[in-house]
Amino acid sequence: MPPRLSSVPRSGAGFYPATDQATYRDLLFFEERLKTNAASLNRKKHRYQRGS
């Protein structure tokens, strides 16, 4: 099967969101949620590893 061709040209630069206050705040919230989820998963992991 041939590779799919993207209709959007790909550049090596990547995607950079707008540099406004709302975007910065959203990124901070997102980072905090990632940290919280990682901590929760690690607690569950340790709990299950101790139980076995």
PDB file with SEQRES, HELIX, SHEET and CRYST1 records, atoms N, CA, C and O in Angstrom:
SEQRES   1 A   52  MET PRO PRO ARG LEU SER SER VAL PRO ARG SER GLY ALA          
SEQRES   2 A   52  GLY PHE TYR PRO ALA THR ASP GLN ALA THR TYR ARG ASP          
SEQRES   3 A   52  LEU LEU PHE PHE GLU GLU ARG LEU LYS THR ASN ALA ALA          
SEQRES   4 A   52  SER LEU ASN ARG LYS LYS HIS ARG TYR GLN ARG GLY SER          
HELIX    1 AA1 GLN A   21  GLY A   51  1                                  31    
CRYST1    1.000    1.000    1.000  90.00  90.00  90.00 P 1           1          
ATOM      1  N   MET A   1       0.848  -1.174   0.000  1.00  0.00           N  
ATOM      2  CA  MET A   1       0.000   0.000   0.000  1.00  0.00           C  
ATOM      3  C   MET A   1       0.895   1.239   0.000  1.00  0.00           C  
ATOM      4  O   MET A   1       1.788   1.350   0.840  1.00  0.00           O  
ATOM      5  N   PRO A   2       0.672   2.164  -0.920  1.00  0.00           N  
ATOM      6  CA  PRO A   2       1.529   3.359  -0.971  1.00  0.00           C  
ATOM      7  C   PRO A   2       1.249   4.282   0.217  1.00  0.00           C  
ATOM      8  O   PRO A   2       0.143   4.279   0.759  1.00  0.00           O  
ATOM      9  N   PRO A   3       2.233   5.056   0.614  1.00  0.00           N  
ATOM     10  CA  PRO A   3       2.024   5.972   1.742  1.00  0.00           C  
ATOM     11  C   PRO A   3       0.992   7.035   1.405  1.00  0.00           C  
ATOM     12  O   PRO A   3       0.861   7.461   0.257  1.00  0.00           O  
ATOM     13  N   ARG A   4       0.256   7.456   2.441  1.00  0.00           N  
ATOM     14  CA  ARG A   4      -0.736   8.516   2.237  1.00  0.00           C  
ATOM     15  C   ARG A   4      -0.044   9.845   2.066  1.00  0.00           C  
ATOM     16  O   ARG A   4       0.940  10.145   2.742  1.00  0.00           O  
ATOM     17  N   LEU A   5      -0.567  10.631   1.162  1.00  0.00           N  
ATOM     18  CA  LEU A   5      -0.029  11.967   0.959  1.00  0.00           C  
ATOM     19  C   LEU A   5      -0.826  12.949   1.802  1.00  0.00           C  
ATOM     20  O   LEU A   5      -2.057  12.947   1.782  1.00  0.00           O  
ATOM     21  N   SER A   6      -0.126  13.770   2.526  1.00  0.00           N  
ATOM     22  CA  SER A   6      -0.786  14.754   3.372  1.00  0.00           C  
ATOM     23  C   SER A   6      -1.132  15.985   2.553  1.00  0.00           C  
ATOM     24  O   SER A   6      -0.354  16.416   1.703  1.00  0.00           O  
ATOM     25  N   SER A   7      -2.310  16.549   2.817  1.00  0.00           N  
ATOM     26  CA  SER A   7      -2.691  17.765   2.110  1.00  0.00           C  
ATOM     27  C   SER A   7      -2.034  18.990   2.743  1.00  0.00           C  
ATOM     28  O   SER A   7      -2.000  20.062   2.138  1.00  0.00           O  
ATOM     29  N   VAL A   8      -1.513  18.830   3.961  1.00  0.00           N  
ATOM     30  CA  VAL A   8      -0.856  19.938   4.655  1.00  0.00           C  
ATOM     31  C   VAL A   8       0.651  19.790   4.466  1.00  0.00           C  
ATOM     32  O   VAL A   8       1.211  18.746   4.803  1.00  0.00           O  
ATOM     33  N   PRO A   9       1.306  20.798   3.941  1.00  0.00           N  
ATOM     34  CA  PRO A   9       2.757  20.683   3.782  1.00  0.00           C  
ATOM     35  C   PRO A   9       3.444  20.595   5.142  1.00  0.00           C  
ATOM     36  O   PRO A   9       3.082  21.307   6.079  1.00  0.00           O  
ATOM     37  N   ARG A  10       4.420  19.731   5.238  1.00  0.00           N  
ATOM     38  CA  ARG A  10       5.143  19.550   6.499  1.00  0.00           C  
ATOM     39  C   ARG A  10       6.415  20.382   6.475  1.00  0.00           C  
ATOM     40  O   ARG A  10       7.181  20.360   5.512  1.00  0.00           O  
ATOM     41  N   SER A  11       6.613  21.101   7.543  1.00  0.00           N  
ATOM     42  CA  SER A  11       7.848  21.866   7.659  1.00  0.00           C  
ATOM     43  C   SER A  11       8.616  21.335   8.857  1.00  0.00           C  
ATOM     44  O   SER A  11       8.018  20.756   9.764  1.00  0.00           O  
ATOM     45  N   GLY A  12       9.887  21.514   8.878  1.00  0.00           N  
ATOM     46  CA  GLY A  12      10.715  21.051   9.977  1.00  0.00           C  
ATOM     47  C   GLY A  12      10.578  21.896  11.227  1.00  0.00           C  
ATOM     48  O   GLY A  12      11.071  21.513  12.288  1.00  0.00           O  
ATOM     49  N   ALA A  13       9.916  23.037  11.122  1.00  0.00           N  
ATOM     50  CA  ALA A  13       9.827  23.951  12.256  1.00  0.00           C  
ATOM     51  C   ALA A  13       8.859  23.463  13.321  1.00  0.00           C  
ATOM     52  O   ALA A  13       9.063  23.772  14.495  1.00  0.00           O  
ATOM     53  N   GLY A  14       7.822  22.722  12.975  1.00  0.00           N  
ATOM     54  CA  GLY A  14       6.842  22.282  13.953  1.00  0.00           C  
ATOM     55  C   GLY A  14       5.769  23.330  14.174  1.00  0.00           C  
ATOM     56  O   GLY A  14       5.676  24.314  13.440  1.00  0.00           O  
ATOM     57  N   PHE A  15       4.967  23.104  15.194  1.00  0.00           N  
ATOM     58  CA  PHE A  15       3.852  24.008  15.489  1.00  0.00           C  
ATOM     59  C   PHE A  15       4.154  24.803  16.740  1.00  0.00           C  
ATOM     60  O   PHE A  15       4.530  24.234  17.764  1.00  0.00           O  
ATOM     61  N   TYR A  16       3.996  26.088  16.668  1.00  0.00           N  
ATOM     62  CA  TYR A  16       4.194  26.955  17.822  1.00  0.00           C  
ATOM     63  C   TYR A  16       2.920  27.754  18.047  1.00  0.00           C  
ATOM     64  O   TYR A  16       2.493  28.499  17.164  1.00  0.00           O  
ATOM     65  N   PRO A  17       2.294  27.606  19.243  1.00  0.00           N  
ATOM     66  CA  PRO A  17       1.058  28.354  19.499  1.00  0.00           C  
ATOM     67  C   PRO A  17       1.320  29.846  19.645  1.00  0.00           C  
ATOM     68  O   PRO A  17       2.459  30.284  19.806  1.00  0.00           O  
ATOM     69  N   ALA A  18       0.248  30.605  19.586  1.00  0.00           N  
ATOM     70  CA  ALA A  18       0.356  32.057  19.761  1.00  0.00           C  
ATOM     71  C   ALA A  18       0.936  32.369  21.139  1.00  0.00           C  
ATOM     72  O   ALA A  18       0.700  31.637  22.100  1.00  0.00           O  
ATOM     73  N   THR A  19       1.682  33.442  21.227  1.00  0.00           N  
ATOM     74  CA  THR A  19       2.320  33.791  22.496  1.00  0.00           C  
ATOM     75  C   THR A  19       1.502  34.854  23.222  1.00  0.00           C  
ATOM     76  O   THR A  19       1.939  35.993  23.389  1.00  0.00           O  
ATOM     77  N   ASP A  20       0.307  34.454  23.649  1.00  0.00           N  
ATOM     78  CA  ASP A  20      -0.502  35.382  24.427  1.00  0.00           C  
ATOM     79  C   ASP A  20      -0.718  34.813  25.832  1.00  0.00           C  
ATOM     80  O   ASP A  20      -0.353  33.671  26.111  1.00  0.00           O  
ATOM     81  N   GLN A  21      -1.306  35.611  26.699  1.00  0.00           N  
ATOM     82  CA  GLN A  21      -1.463  35.233  28.101  1.00  0.00           C  
ATOM     83  C   GLN A  21      -2.354  34.006  28.269  1.00  0.00           C  
ATOM     84  O   GLN A  21      -2.074  33.149  29.106  1.00  0.00           O  
ATOM     85  N   ALA A  22      -3.421  33.914  27.484  1.00  0.00           N  
ATOM     86  CA  ALA A  22      -4.343  32.779  27.605  1.00  0.00           C  
ATOM     87  C   ALA A  22      -3.657  31.469  27.216  1.00  0.00           C  
ATOM     88  O   ALA A  22      -3.860  30.446  27.869  1.00  0.00           O  
ATOM     89  N   THR A  23      -2.859  31.495  26.172  1.00  0.00           N  
ATOM     90  CA  THR A  23      -2.148  30.293  25.744  1.00  0.00           C  
ATOM     91  C   THR A  23      -1.145  29.865  26.801  1.00  0.00           C  
ATOM     92  O   THR A  23      -1.023  28.677  27.096  1.00  0.00           O  
ATOM     93  N   TYR A  24      -0.427  30.820  27.372  1.00  0.00           N  
ATOM     94  CA  TYR A  24       0.547  30.514  28.420  1.00  0.00           C  
ATOM     95  C   TYR A  24      -0.155  29.884  29.621  1.00  0.00           C  
ATOM     96  O   TYR A  24       0.329  28.901  30.182  1.00  0.00           O  
ATOM     97  N   ARG A  25      -1.302  30.454  30.016  1.00  0.00           N  
ATOM     98  CA  ARG A  25      -2.061  29.919  31.148  1.00  0.00           C  
ATOM     99  C   ARG A  25      -2.526  28.493  30.845  1.00  0.00           C  
ATOM    100  O   ARG A  25      -2.432  27.615  31.702  1.00  0.00           O  
ATOM    101  N   ASP A  26      -3.029  28.261  29.623  1.00  0.00           N  
ATOM    102  CA  ASP A  26      -3.479  26.925  29.247  1.00  0.00           C  
ATOM    103  C   ASP A  26      -2.333  25.926  29.287  1.00  0.00           C  
ATOM    104  O   ASP A  26      -2.513  24.790  29.725  1.00  0.00           O  
ATOM    105  N   LEU A  27      -1.159  26.342  28.834  1.00  0.00           N  
ATOM    106  CA  LEU A  27      -0.005  25.447  28.875  1.00  0.00           C  
ATOM    107  C   LEU A  27       0.396  25.120  30.308  1.00  0.00           C  
ATOM    108  O   LEU A  27       0.777  23.987  30.602  1.00  0.00           O  
ATOM    109  N   LEU A  28       0.313  26.099  31.200  1.00  0.00           N  
ATOM    110  CA  LEU A  28       0.620  25.839  32.609  1.00  0.00           C  
ATOM    111  C   LEU A  28      -0.370  24.840  33.208  1.00  0.00           C  
ATOM    112  O   LEU A  28       0.026  23.920  33.924  1.00  0.00           O  
ATOM    113  N   PHE A  29      -1.667  25.025  32.909  1.00  0.00           N  
ATOM    114  CA  PHE A  29      -2.675  24.083  33.401  1.00  0.00           C  
ATOM    115  C   PHE A  29      -2.420  22.686  32.852  1.00  0.00           C  
ATOM    116  O   PHE A  29      -2.522  21.699  33.580  1.00  0.00           O  
ATOM    117  N   PHE A  30      -2.089  22.607  31.576  1.00  0.00           N  
ATOM    118  CA  PHE A  30      -1.822  21.318  30.944  1.00  0.00           C  
ATOM    119  C   PHE A  30      -0.627  20.631  31.597  1.00  0.00           C  
ATOM    120  O   PHE A  30      -0.672  19.433  31.878  1.00  0.00           O  
ATOM    121  N   GLU A  31       0.439  21.389  31.838  1.00  0.00           N  
ATOM    122  CA  GLU A  31       1.628  20.829  32.475  1.00  0.00           C  
ATOM    123  C   GLU A  31       1.314  20.335  33.884  1.00  0.00           C  
ATOM    124  O   GLU A  31       1.779  19.267  34.283  1.00  0.00           O  
ATOM    125  N   GLU A  32       0.534  21.098  34.637  1.00  0.00           N  
ATOM    126  CA  GLU A  32       0.151  20.675  35.985  1.00  0.00           C  
ATOM    127  C   GLU A  32      -0.675  19.398  35.945  1.00  0.00           C  
ATOM    128  O   GLU A  32      -0.495  18.512  36.779  1.00  0.00           O  
ATOM    129  N   ARG A  33      -1.585  19.303  34.972  1.00  0.00           N  
ATOM    130  CA  ARG A  33      -2.397  18.097  34.854  1.00  0.00           C  
ATOM    131  C   ARG A  33      -1.533  16.890  34.504  1.00  0.00           C  
ATOM    132  O   ARG A  33      -1.766  15.795  35.014  1.00  0.00           O  
ATOM    133  N   LEU A  34      -0.543  17.079  33.641  1.00  0.00           N  
ATOM    134  CA  LEU A  34       0.373  15.981  33.319  1.00  0.00           C  
ATOM    135  C   LEU A  34       1.133  15.516  34.553  1.00  0.00           C  
ATOM    136  O   LEU A  34       1.271  14.316  34.786  1.00  0.00           O  
ATOM    137  N   LYS A  35       1.625  16.467  35.343  1.00  0.00           N  
ATOM    138  CA  LYS A  35       2.365  16.120  36.561  1.00  0.00           C  
ATOM    139  C   LYS A  35       1.473  15.388  37.557  1.00  0.00           C  
ATOM    140  O   LYS A  35       1.891  14.406  38.172  1.00  0.00           O  
ATOM    141  N   THR A  36       0.242  15.872  37.710  1.00  0.00           N  
ATOM    142  CA  THR A  36      -0.695  15.235  38.640  1.00  0.00           C  
ATOM    143  C   THR A  36      -1.023  13.818  38.191  1.00  0.00           C  
ATOM    144  O   THR A  36      -1.043  12.894  39.004  1.00  0.00           O  
ATOM    145  N   ASN A  37      -1.280  13.646  36.902  1.00  0.00           N  
ATOM    146  CA  ASN A  37      -1.584  12.313  36.378  1.00  0.00           C  
ATOM    147  C   ASN A  37      -0.399  11.373  36.540  1.00  0.00           C  
ATOM    148  O   ASN A  37      -0.583  10.206  36.886  1.00  0.00           O  
ATOM    149  N   ALA A  38       0.809  11.858  36.297  1.00  0.00           N  
ATOM    150  CA  ALA A  38       2.002  11.021  36.441  1.00  0.00           C  
ATOM    151  C   ALA A  38       2.176  10.591  37.893  1.00  0.00           C  
ATOM    152  O   ALA A  38       2.494   9.433  38.161  1.00  0.00           O  
ATOM    153  N   ALA A  39       1.970  11.513  38.829  1.00  0.00           N  
ATOM    154  CA  ALA A  39       2.099  11.176  40.245  1.00  0.00           C  
ATOM    155  C   ALA A  39       1.053  10.141  40.647  1.00  0.00           C  
ATOM    156  O   ALA A  39       1.357   9.203  41.385  1.00  0.00           O  
ATOM    157  N   SER A  40      -0.163  10.307  40.169  1.00  0.00           N  
ATOM    158  CA  SER A  40      -1.233   9.362  40.484  1.00  0.00           C  
ATOM    159  C   SER A  40      -0.918   7.974  39.928  1.00  0.00           C  
ATOM    160  O   SER A  40      -1.100   6.968  40.615  1.00  0.00           O  
ATOM    161  N   LEU A  41      -0.451   7.924  38.693  1.00  0.00           N  
ATOM    162  CA  LEU A  41      -0.104   6.634  38.089  1.00  0.00           C  
ATOM    163  C   LEU A  41       1.049   5.968  38.820  1.00  0.00           C  
ATOM    164  O   LEU A  41       1.052   4.748  38.986  1.00  0.00           O  
ATOM    165  N   ASN A  42       2.030   6.750  39.259  1.00  0.00           N  
ATOM    166  CA  ASN A  42       3.146   6.176  40.012  1.00  0.00           C  
ATOM    167  C   ASN A  42       2.678   5.615  41.348  1.00  0.00           C  
ATOM    168  O   ASN A  42       3.145   4.555  41.767  1.00  0.00           O  
ATOM    169  N   ARG A  43       1.756   6.313  42.031  1.00  0.00           N  
ATOM    170  CA  ARG A  43       1.215   5.791  43.291  1.00  0.00           C  
ATOM    171  C   ARG A  43       0.493   4.470  43.050  1.00  0.00           C  
ATOM    172  O   ARG A  43       0.671   3.517  43.809  1.00  0.00           O  
ATOM    173  N   LYS A  44      -0.326   4.410  41.991  1.00  0.00           N  
ATOM    174  CA  LYS A  44      -1.035   3.169  41.678  1.00  0.00           C  
ATOM    175  C   LYS A  44      -0.053   2.056  41.344  1.00  0.00           C  
ATOM    176  O   LYS A  44      -0.232   0.912  41.764  1.00  0.00           O  
ATOM    177  N   LYS A  45       0.974   2.391  40.595  1.00  0.00           N  
ATOM    178  CA  LYS A  45       1.977   1.403  40.206  1.00  0.00           C  
ATOM    179  C   LYS A  45       2.644   0.804  41.437  1.00  0.00           C  
ATOM    180  O   LYS A  45       2.787  -0.414  41.543  1.00  0.00           O  
ATOM    181  N   HIS A  46       3.055   1.670  42.371  1.00  0.00           N  
ATOM    182  CA  HIS A  46       3.719   1.181  43.582  1.00  0.00           C  
ATOM    183  C   HIS A  46       2.759   0.360  44.436  1.00  0.00           C  
ATOM    184  O   HIS A  46       3.159  -0.638  45.036  1.00  0.00           O  
ATOM    185  N   ARG A  47       1.495   0.775  44.493  1.00  0.00           N  
ATOM    186  CA  ARG A  47       0.500   0.036  45.276  1.00  0.00           C  
ATOM    187  C   ARG A  47       0.322  -1.368  44.714  1.00  0.00           C  
ATOM    188  O   ARG A  47       0.272  -2.337  45.472  1.00  0.00           O  
ATOM    189  N   TYR A  48       0.227  -1.485  43.396  1.00  0.00           N  
ATOM    190  CA  TYR A  48       0.034  -2.796  42.789  1.00  0.00           C  
ATOM    191  C   TYR A  48       1.299  -3.647  42.858  1.00  0.00           C  
ATOM    192  O   TYR A  48       1.213  -4.870  42.970  1.00  0.00           O  
ATOM    193  N   GLN A  49       2.458  -3.023  42.795  1.00  0.00           N  
ATOM    194  CA  GLN A  49       3.697  -3.792  42.883  1.00  0.00           C  
ATOM    195  C   GLN A  49       3.899  -4.339  44.293  1.00  0.00           C  
ATOM    196  O   GLN A  49       4.427  -5.439  44.460  1.00  0.00           O  
ATOM    197  N   ARG A  50       3.481  -3.578  45.314  1.00  0.00           N  
ATOM    198  CA  ARG A  50       3.603  -4.057  46.691  1.00  0.00           C  
ATOM    199  C   ARG A  50       2.619  -5.186  46.955  1.00  0.00           C  
ATOM    200  O   ARG A  50       2.902  -6.083  47.750  1.00  0.00           O  
ATOM    201  N   GLY A  51       1.475  -5.150  46.299  1.00  0.00           N  
ATOM    202  CA  GLY A  51       0.436  -6.143  46.538  1.00  0.00           C  
ATOM    203  C   GLY A  51       0.753  -7.512  45.965  1.00  0.00           C  
ATOM    204  O   GLY A  51       0.162  -8.505  46.389  1.00  0.00           O  
ATOM    205  N   SER A  52       1.662  -7.587  45.022  1.00  0.00           N  
ATOM    206  CA  SER A  52       1.929  -8.886  44.390  1.00  0.00           C  
ATOM    207  C   SER A  52       3.105  -9.602  44.984  1.00  0.00           C  
ATOM    208  O   SER A  52       3.442 -10.703  44.549  1.00  0.00           O  
TER     209      SER A  52                                                      
END                                                                             
